[in-house]
C-alpha cells in the first residue's frame, strides 16, 4: 500500500511540474507576442495606428505610427516611429529616455529596401490590420 501511495505521489508531482512548465511557456509566449523585435528595435503591435502625421515632411496621406523600444535595453527608452508603406520609408520622430518626456529626433526619412536591416520591421508593420479610426 505504501508503494502505491509513492507512485501516486510521483505521478502527482510529475503532473504538477508538467503543468507549471506548460503555464510558464504560455506566459512567456504571450509576452513575446506583445513585443515583436526586429534588428535592435522591439515594437508593440497594438501601438500601430494609421494617422496623419503632424511631423514636418510627412506625406499627405496617413502613415503608420508605432512605438518601439531598444531590444536589449532595460532603460525606459521609447521611440515614436513612422512608416510610409507606399514608399517603404521609415523614420524615428521622437524619443523618450524616461518613458515620459519626449524630445525630437532626426526627422528625415530612410528608404528601406528589401536588403535593409529594417526591411522585416517595415514589412511586418505594413501588413498589420489596423482598426478603422
N, C-alpha and C positions, 0 to 999 in steps of 0.2 A: 504494500500500500504506500509506503514511503517512496518507492521507486516511481510509482505512477504520479505521485504528487510532484516529485522532482521534474519529471518530464513535462507536466502541465506548466510548472513554473518556468521552465526553459522555453516552452512554446509561447507562453505569455510574454516573457521578456523579449524574445525574438520578434513577436508581433508588435510590441511597443516600440522597439528600436526601429523596425522597418517603417512604422507609421511616422515616427519622428523624422526619419531621413526623408520620407516622401513629402511631408509637410514643409521641411526646410528647403528642399529643392524647389517646390512650387512657389514658396515665398521669394526665393532668390530669382526665379524666372519672372515673377511679377515685377520685381524691382528692376530687373534688366529690361523688361518691356517698356517701363516708364521712360527710361533714357536709352536712346539709340546713339551709339558712338561711331564717329567717322573721323579718321585721322586723329587729331588731338581734341576734337570737338564732340561733346555729347549734347544731343537736343532732346527736349521733351516733346514727343509728338502731339500732345494735347495743347501745346502752346502755339501751334502753327495756325495762322489765320490769314485770310485774304483781306488786304486793306489798302486804301490809297495812302501812299507814303507821304509824310509831312517833312521828309528829309530832302534837302535840295538835290537836284539831279536825278530824281526818280522818274521813271516813265509815266506817261499819262494814264496808263491802265493800272489796276491794282497789282501789287506784288505780295508775295508770301513773306510774312514776318514770323521769325522764330526766335525763341530764347534758347541760349546754349551755355554750357559751362566747359571749362577745361577738363579733359578726361582724367588726368592724373593729379588734379589739384584738390586739396582739402579746404582751400580757401572758398570764400563765398563769391568768387568771380563769376559774374553773369554777363552775358553779352546779348544785345538785341541785334539780330541779323536780318537781312532782306535777301530774298531770292527772286530774281526776274526769270521766270520759267521760259518765257518766249525767246529771250536772247541768251539763256544759260549764263546769267551773270549773278554774282554773289558779292555781298559786302557786309561788313560789320559797321553799324552806325553808332551804337552806344555801348559803353562798358561800365559795369558797376563792380568795384572791387570789394565792397562791403555788402552787396546784395540790396542796397537801398539807394545810395546817391549815384546818379548816372552822370557820366562825362562823355563828351563827343569823341568820336574816333575818326580815323581816316575814312571819309565818305565816298571814296572812289570805288567804282565797280571793277570787279575782276572777272574776266571772261573765263568760264570754266569749260574746258574742252574734255573730250572723253578720256584723255590720258592724264588729266589733272588729278591731284590727290583729293580734291573736293568734289570730284565727279559723282561719287556714290551718295554724298550728302545732298547734292542738288537733285539727283535722280529720285532719291527717297522722298525728299520734301515736296517735289513737284507731283509725285504720284499720290500723296496723301489726300484722302477725301476731306473736304472742308465743308462744315455745315454752313448753310446759307445765313448770311448776316441779317 
